[in-house]
Amino acid sequence: MVLLSRIADPLTLQILCDALASREIVYRVENEGMNALMPLPGVMDARVLVVEREYEAALLVLRDLEKIRADEEGGGC
């Protein structure tokens, strides 16, 4: 498996996992919930891993979610 992303925010993690699962992309989360025990940004982040053959598809999902989030934070009226 290869690393797709490191995520500290539990809500963002859940959204990404739901999106991957809905597309039947095989993934695994390591360190899930560890940030709550030891809130050390960058150290205890959850790590989302995907199977290598599905990395490109998973990366597209991640980029789409990041774009949606950026658009929402951009504050369109």
Long-range contacts (C-beta under 8 A, 24 or more apart in sequence): 1-28, 1-49, 1-50, 1-51, 1-52, 2-49, 2-50, 2-51, 2-52, 2-55, 3-47, 3-48, 3-49, 4-48, 4-49, 4-50, 4-55, 4-58, 4-59, 4-62, 5-47, 5-48, 5-62, 6-42, 6-45, 6-46, 6-47, 6-48, 7-45, 7-46, 7-48, 8-35, 8-41, 8-42, 8-44, 8-45, 8-46, 10-35, 10-36, 10-46, 12-69, 13-46, 13-48, 15-65, 16-48, 16-61, 16-62, 16-65, 17-48, 19-61, 19-64, 19-65, 20-48, 20-50, 20-58, 20-61, 23-57, 23-61, 25-50, 25-51, 25-54, 25-57, 25-58, 25-61, 26-50, 26-51, 26-54, 27-51, 27-58
